[in-house]
């Protein structure tokens, strides 16, 4: 509707007030006996808001009581339970009523005193209004519009973020309160406990509502005023199922609308990267197993689920149909540590039926997702060299080597798990001896002493689906390692090796007191002397006393606490004998 401009309003009000003053001077029933020259207007209730005033040619709807000077009633629209609906200023009303309605606001109440020459004159109305009768009308204006009116839209609240606006062909979900122009409610979606869901510009709504929804953002609130020819026109509508209220013919309608969400059947998943970590070398692809946190909400901001509330990531394969299609698509191409907003239209979420009691039918879903980590069952250990020593490196770590190394271990989101720096000495391990997780074992091979690496270890080479103490299931682990030292290992099954050929008189050399047998003390002294002189070496990474004790027990075949010449054999000779036995 087109509100009246201030410049045109004031002169009209001044004129009416002047007429009212004249009327009062002449008197209602003219105590002095002088006739009224024009309509006397008493505005005894003026609403605070008056978006427009009645002008000539407007279509109005109003109630009235008509009485004579002595108070006798001659007519009333209330008695007929029917408003007067008519165009003013074109001769369809008595002149006094035409004039008395001008400048009136909706919900305004006026008392009009209409002299005979502006009413029914010297003729009157047979059986109803005598000749030369002054008429008194109490009038309340209910509605006003004009054929030139359009839908009037007032934005009451516009959200700061508007991902999209309503367009023709969109499917919308919205709440509304509907009232007549005078504020009488006729319907509300809130009373039915659900949004109104429909397509826009498809003929399923009144034309004025189709227009009033255009350009709305999710979360936006609007007041939409619709003239009757863009609403229910001459026929009206009703009674409404929810309220029983009838929308009368030629009624202007006012809707207070809250747009909950909007989508189009042609919509695809919308992905917005909110935060992207530096150094993203690997992006998620179908078939990856991903761990992520999320907050899920409807388009109006209403939350429906959160992994944070369960204090556990959501863990699943992507691109395999284990999650809703929209999320399956929206997670692909992500980096570890990335923060994404994923907007999923209902046909790629839970469709027309929704799910549970928090996701209604045809709901657009918005996920704020933090990618914690992902891997593929075929992923190897990721190795990145951070620092390589400047001096030439002739030997690198290999299977069987005994190494000492420092490490820091964390999850991919930076959560610290373990560190060798928390202890007094570096970590020790024999590569290939199943003393550390397989991924770390692999990542420590081929290193120079002093080299530093970053290792990304997928869970199938770490602690698997079950995790470990302090390590979540299916977690990718990040290690920063530094090789402190390495020693060549021994062949599998060996506790001691000679650097050169062993002496031919091995037993005689070992039998220190030459009594024909070697007790544990002599055996231990002999082996320690060989190590000290550099003639041989023990298995690294073990307690020497324990290793020598194991060696003695292996040679003391009858377990009598002494080794004889017949019992003493080199392991290489034993292996050769075993080979012949197998052959």
N, C-alpha and C positions, 0 to 999 in steps of 0.2 A: 504494500500500500504506500501511497505517497503522502507523507506527513505534511501538514500545512506549514507554510513558511511563516516565520514571525512577522515579517513586514505586513502580510495580509491579515494577520490575526488581530492585532491591536486595534486598528480602526473599527473592525467589526464589533469587538467587545465594547469599545467606547460608545459606539452607536447604540448597542443594546442597553448599556447602562444608562445612556441618555434617555432612551425610551422608557426604561424602568423608572427613572426619576420623574418623567412626565406623568407616567401612570399613577405614581404615588401622589403627585400634586393634584391630579384630577380626582383621585380616589378610585378604589376598586369598583364600588357601586356608584361612584360619583356622588359623595354626600352633598356636594354643592349643587348637584343636579346636572353638571356639565357632562357631555358625552365623551367617551374615550376616542381618541383619534387613531391610535395604533395599538398593537399588541403590547401588553405589559408582561415583562419576563422577570421572574424571580428565580435565580439560580441557587437553590437552597442546598444542593450537594454537588460539589465539583471535585472529581477525582484528582489525585496528585499527578498522575501521568495522563497526558492527553496527546498521543502520537498524531492524531488528526482530528479536524473539526468538520462538521457537516457543511457541505457546500452545495450550491445549486447543481442539480443533475445527479447527485449521489443517490444511491439506493440505500434506504435505511430500514431497520427493524426496531420497533419500539413498543412498549406497553404504555397504556394510559387509563386514567379514570376521568370521565367528563361529568361535571356537575353544573347546576345553576347557582346563582348568587346565594340562594337560601340553603345550599348544600345538598339539594336533591340530585340524585344521580340519574343522568339520562343515557349514559353509555359507558361501557368498560371493556377493554380487550381482555382483562383478567377473567371476566365472567364467561367469555367465550373460549378461554384457555388458548388463545391464538394471538400472536403478535401481529401488529400491522407491518406489512412488508410492502414498500412502495418507493417510487422515485420522488424526490422532493424538488420543489421549485419549477415544476413543469405543468402546474394547474390541475394535478390529480387530487390535491387536498384543498380544503378551504384555505383561503389566503392567510388567515391568522395562524393556522397550524404550519403552513409552508414557511412563514416568516419566523415563527417561534422555534422551529427546529434548527434554523441556521446557526452555525458556529457551535453546535452542541457536541460534547465529547461522549464517548462510550462510557456508560455507567453514571453519567451526569443525570441529576434529577432537576426538573424545572416545573415551576407553576406558571401557566400561561393564562392571561386574562384576554379573551378575544372579544372585541366589540362586535355588535351585530353586523355592521357593514363589512367586516372581515370574516364573518361567520356565515350564517344562513339568512341574514338580512331581514327585510320586512315580510318575507314570505314564511320563513321557518321551514320546519319539516313536519308534515301532517302527522298528528298523533304523538310526536316525539319532542320537537323543539318549537316553542311558540314564536310568533313573529317578534322581531326586534329584541331577541334574547342575547344577553351577554353570557359568554360561555367560559367556564373555568376548567382547565386541563392540568392534571398532574401527570407528567411525562417522564419516563426513564428510557434513555437510549441504550439499546442492546447491541446494535451492529450498524456499521456503515461501510460502504464500499462503492467503487465506481468501475465502470466497464474498462476504463483505461488502467486500472490497477494491475500490478504484477505481484509475484511472490516476493515478500519482503523477508530478508535474511539478516538477523543480528547475531554476530559471533559473540558468545558469552565467555567462552574459554577456549583457547587454542594451545595445544601442547607444544613444548619447545621442539620436540622431534616429530617430524611428519614424514614417515617413510614413503607414503603414497596418499593420493587423494582420490575420492570417489569419482568414477567415470561411468559413462553409459556402458551397460553390459556387465558391470561388477555385481558381485553378490555381497550384500551388506547384512550385518547384524547390529541392531540398534535398540536402545530403550527410548521411550517417549512418554510424555504426559500430554494429553490432548484436551484442549478446552475451547469453548466458544469465545468470541471476542470480548464478552463481558466477564470472562473468568470462570464461567460454569464448566466444571470438568465433564467430559463425556467418555473418556477411555484412558487407560494407562497400561503399558506393557509390564510395569513393575508389579501391578496387582495380580498379574498372571504368573509371575515368578520366572519369566523367561524373556529373552530378547525377541524382537520382531525380525524375522529372517526372510529376505527376499532379494530378487534381482532388481536392479535399477534400470529404468528406461526400457522395460519390457512389457509395459501395459498392466502390470500387476498392482500398481499403486495409483492413487489419484495423481493427476498431472502436477499439482502444486508440490506434492511431496517428492515426486521424481526430480523436480527442479531444485527443491530446497536441500536435497541430499548431495547434489553435485558439488564437487570440490571439497568435501569434508575430509578431515584427517581423523584417524583413529584416536579416540580420547577427546575429540572436540565436542563442545556443547554449543548448540545453536537454538535460537528462537526463530521459528519459521511461521510467518503469517500468510494465510492462503485465502484469496477471495473465493466466493462460492462457485464461480464459473470454472475454477481450477480445482474444486473439491467435489461436493455432492450436488451442487446446482439447485435446480427448482424442486427436485424430488426429495432431497435430504437423504437420511440413512438411519436405520435403526429399527428396533432398539439394539444397543450394543450388548453382546453376550455377557461381557464382564460386569457392566454397570446397569444395564437396562435403560440407559439414557438414549434419547432420540436426538439425532442431529436434524434440526428443523430445515425446511427448504430455505434456500438463499442465505445460508449461514456461512460467515467467515470463520475459519478455524485457526487456532494458534497451537503449535506444537513446540514443546521444549524437548530437544533431541540430544541424546548422548550416543555418538557412534562408537560401537565396541570394536568392530573390526570390519575389514573389507578385503575381498580378494576377487580374482577373476579365474574362471576355469582354465584359462590359458597360462596362468601364472606358473613360474618355475621357482625353485628354491632361490632365495636371495641370501648371499653371503657377504657380510661386511667384516673386514679385518680391523679389529680395534687396537690390537697390539701385536707387533711382529718382532720376535727376537732376532738379533743379529746372528749371522753365520748359520743360516738354515741350509744344510746340505742335502737333507733327505726329506721328502714330502710324502704324506700318506697316500697309498694307492689301494685299490680294491684287493682284499685278501689279507691286509694288515690287521694285526690285533692291536687295539687301541685302548688306552686308559685315559679317561677324561672326567673332569668335573663339569657340572652344568647347573644353571638356574633356569627353570622353565616358567614362562608366563604367557598369559593371553595378550592380545594386542592392546587391551586397555590397561595393562600392567598388573592384572590379577595373577598372583603366583599359583602354580598348580603342582610343582614338584621341584626338588633340589637334591643333588647328590651330596651337597655339603651337609644337609640336615642328617644324613645317614653316616657322615664322617667316612665315606668310602667312595672311591672313584667308580664310575660306570665302566665296565670292562667288556669289550665285545669285538668281534670281527666286523670290519666295515666292507661294504660292497657285496655282502653275502646274504642279505635279506633278513638279518637277525634283528634289525631295528626298523622303525618306520622309514619309508623310502626317502622322505625329505631329509632326515638326519643322515641316512646312509650317503646321500649325495653331498650334503653340506660339510661332512667331515673329510671328504677327499681333498687332497692337495694341501692339507694343513701341515704346519711345522710343529715340532715339539716346542712347547712353551707359548704357542700362539693363542691369543684371545680372539674369539670370533662371536659375532652375532648372526645367528642362522634363523631366517624367517621362513616358515614352512606353511604353504597353503593347505587347507583341509584335505584336498584330494590326494595330497602326499603325506597326510598325517592320519587322523582318525575319521575322516570323512563326515558324512551327514549324521552318523549316529553318535559320534564322540565316544568317550570311554569314561567309566567311573562317574564320580559325582563332581569332578572339578573341571573336566574338559567337555564342554557342550558340543552338540552337533554343529558341523560346518565352522569350526573354530580355527582361526589362524594361530599358529603356535610360534613363539619366539624363544629361542634358546641362546643364552650367553654361555659359551663353552670355553673352557681352558684345557688345551691339549697337554696332558701330563707326559705321556710317552706313547710310542707305538713301535711295533716290530713285526717282522714276518718270520714264520717258522723256517724260512730258508736263509735268514740273515746271518752273515758271519760276524765275527767280532770287528767292530770298527776301530781302526788304529790310526791315530794322528800323532806324528812326531812333533813334540814341542821344543825339544832341545837335544842336540847331538854334540858330543864332546869334540873339541877342536883337534885333539891328538888322534892319530890314526888308530883304528880299531881293527885288530887282526882277528880277534875271536869274539863271537857273539853268543849269547845264551842259547842253549839247545836242550832237547829232551835229555834227562838224566843229570843235567847240571844242578849243582847246589848253588842257590842264589840267596842274596840278601837284598831286600828292596823296601823302599818306603811307598806308602800309598795313602790317598784320600779317596773314600768311596761315598757317593751320594746318589740320590735319585735324579732323574733328568730335570725335575723342577727345582733342583738345588738343595733339597732336603738332605742334610748331612747324616750319614749313617755310621761310618767307622773310619778310623785313621790310625796308622801305625805310629804317628807322632804322639799319640796318647800313651805310648809305652816307652820304656827306657832304651829299647834296641829296635833295629829294623826287623821286619818280618822275614822269616826264613822258610824256604821251600825247596824241594827237589822237583824240578820240572818233570811232568809226566808221572808223578807218583801218586796222583789223586789226592793230594793234600790241600789243594785249593780248587775253587770252582773251575769248570773246564774253560770258560771264556777268559778268565784271568790267566790260566795256564798257557793258553794260546797267545794271549796278548803280551806275555812276558818273554816269549821266545824271539830270538833274532835281535836282542838288544845289546848295545855296548854298555860297559860300565860307565856310569855318569849320564846315560841317556834318560830323557824324560818323555813320557808318552801320555796321551789321553786315550782311554779305551772305552768304547761303548759296547756293553755286553748284553745281548738280548736274553730274555728270561730262560729260553730253552738251553742256554749255555751258562745259566746262573742258578737261581733257586726255583725256577719253574712256576707252575700255576699255584703251588701251595705257599711259596715264599719261605721265609725263615724268620728267626727272631729279629724283629725290627725291620724286616724287609717285606713289603706287601707282595701278594701273589701276582704273578705275571709282570713283575716290575723290570724295566730296563735299568741297568746299573751303569753309572759313570765312574770310572777310575782315573785318577791321575797318579802315575807310577814313576818311580825313579830307581834305576838299578844301581845298587850300592856296591855289590861285589858278586863275583861268580867263581865257581870252582868246577872243573871238569868232573862229571859224575863217573860212576863205575858201571860196568855192564850189569844188566839185570841179574840179580842173584849173587853178586859178588860183594864181599865185605872188605876186601883188601886186594890191591893189585900191585904187582912189581913194575917198576919203571923200566927195568931191564930183565933179562932172564934171571930166574932165581938161582942161588948157588946150588951146585951139584951135590954138595954135602949138607943139604938143608937140615936133616935131623941131627947130624953131628954138631952143627953150629948152634942149633936150638937147645941141645942137651948140654947145658952149661957146666954141670958137675960130672958129666960123663958116667952116669950111672945106668944108662940104657933106657931111661924114661924121662918124660918132660911133664912136670906138674904145672898147675896154672901160673905160679909165680915166674917160673922160667919162661913159659910161653909168652906171658905179658911183657916181661923185660926184653925178650928178643924182638917182638913186633914193634914195641916203642922205639927200640934202637934203630930198626930199619926205617921207620918214619922220620926219626930225627936226622939220620944220615942221608935222607932223600932217596933211599933205594926203593921205597914203596909208599903207598898212601892208603889210608883207611877211607871207608865210605863217608863222604862229607855230610855234615848236618846231623850226625848222631853223637851220642856220648861215647868217647873212645873206649872207656872202661866196659861199657855194655857191648860195644861192637867186638872188642877183643874177647870178652866172655862168650859171646855167641860163636866166634870163630873156634875157641877152645872146645866148646861143647860139640861143634860139628865134627872135630877131629877125634874127640874122645869117643870112639864108636861103641866101646863096651861100657861107657859111662862109669868107669872105675876111678875117675879123678886123675888119670895119668894117660899120657899119649906115648905109644910105643912107635918104633920105626915102621912096624907093619901097618899101624893105623894111619900114619901121616900121609896124606895125599893132597896134591894140588887140585884146586877145583877144575882146572882145565883138563887134568887127567881124568877126574871123575866124570866130567861131561863127555869126554871121548869114550870112556867105558860104557856110559849110558847109551851113547849113540850106537855102539857096536851091539849092545844087548837088544836095542830096538830093531836094528837091521837083522 
